[in-house]
């Protein structure tokens, strides 16, 4: 199944349900197992952290573990319950096989669904998706007595869907565990956050990034630029690699290098390339890369130190030139905020992508001219 019908899967990467090894997040695993082994399993878990660091992989690992581990694991009153040191479940385990085949009756996954009127994936998780969960929770318990719900991502819920889920968190069914994946937990209702226990995942180290990328796509070309731009996120590295993002980043740096004169022809060519029909992913990536540049310019002026990794030739010297001191840092920080707000507004009103890109570069030019 393609990513077009699986919005919870990174393009060109295995689905998290098929990724059996979680790399570089041992502390989160230990925290969950400590709660489980102490018989203090919370009914709601909020799995947070940057995009692409393994949150969904952890959620599916927890789901396999819980459904493959019977709720009553003690033979008699005088036995101590077993202690688990790993979430690993063999891929030949019946539960693992059913999950891989998407036929596990004790598991319900919620993500953005297809709008039957348009045939396209919705932009949000809607109340109808939560109503499907209500039906699932009223079914009889599975063999092990557990049920698991995965919401990926909880950030995508609209207000009606969020309120519907909140009711279930307030009155959770017995032996049901709800796993909420969130890239930006601040966007969630405070009442949802307060009813969940948080598992915080962190960006991967370079060593863990290498291992995770090899697991996800052994063919990917790992470069210093890809490492820097992905910031410890395997998902982001795969996205950048699949969309030729490193080359796009080089073009963005070249445009910054032309400031304040501004190479309009180069900017127009880049804007038109990402604005062609079917290039929505490239358009979003370009906005991300521009935001990375502007944010790191602000950081350079504040710290007096440009980024250490040369993701593009001459970048360090360029950043020191454009943001040499704290006042310039503040100017770039204000520009980053304004560009972000303009981008959100432009996408909300369906502004032509090429126009939005050019408008963004005109704002950058103005900042370099001050």
Buried (B, 14 or more C-beta within 10 A) or exposed (E): EEBEEBBBBBBBBBBBBEBBEBBBBEEBBEBBBEBBBEEEBBBBBBBBBBBBBBBBBBBBBBBBBBBBBEBEEEEEEEEEEEEBEEBBBEEEBEBBEBBBEEEBBBBBBBBBBEEEEEEEBBEBBBBBBBEEBEEBBEEEBBEBEBBBBBBBBBBBBBEBBBBBBBEBBEEBBEBBBBBBBBBEBEEBBEEBBEBBBBBBBBBBEEEBBBBBBEBBBEEBEBBEBBBBBBBBBBBBBBBBBBBEBBEBBBBBBBBBBBBEEBBBEBBBEBBBBBBEEEBEBBBBBBBBBBBBBBBBBBBBBBEEEBBEBBBBEEBBEBBBBBBEEEEBBBBBBEBBEBBBEBBEEBBEEEBEBBEBBBBBBEBBBBBBEE
